[in-house]
Amino acid sequence: MGISRAWRLGGRGMAGAGLVLLALTGIVRAGGLTRFEQSIKPKMPPGVLEYETAAALGLEISYAGAAPAAAAKDATAPATARPNCASGTRVFVLNDDSWSAATVREATRSGAKCVVKLDGADSDDLAVGADKMIGWTIDGPGKAVAECRKGDQVLVESDGDWYPARVKSERDGQGKCRIKFDNADDDDDSEAVEIKRVRRLD
């Protein structure tokens, strides 16, 4: 047999063997493994044979178990941030309709709220969440106001507490802002206050 004929036969033999191997490894079906797959599967990481075979055939694989795992992970995320309830921390808390100075005593058993004591109050302690607490400063809650701008929503100090109010006009000749408290009964009930008694939360 000549070399060229042997090569042609050998080439056809190799091509045939390749087709057989492809037939053994390339068939994708619902269940069961061929003997060839069973013999090599322990030597390969799980999922490699199926993924490579499907990729070669232009198929897309979706693993049904992945979505529930991601959902379970998201479910463990806290809905809201827990407040800092370190004992002795000074804060302002929203009590009724005003911001009042208070001192943190401890966290509640769940840790979702802080137990606080209002300054100068004889009432029982309050349990407040992070959404009703802001950091304490000697000047008051929030930020200082540089100018009085008509229509701005602000906080105004009255008897040690800070109440929501709205600026009614620019500063007058004495450097005071005319404001109206949100809880005022009369629409015309406004007063002029020193700008140092006016602060804002935004």
Summary of the structure (lengths in Angstrom):
residues: 202
radius of gyration: 37.3
end to end distance: 94.0
largest distance: 118.4
contacts: 466
relative contact order: 0.09
helix: 29%
strand: 28%
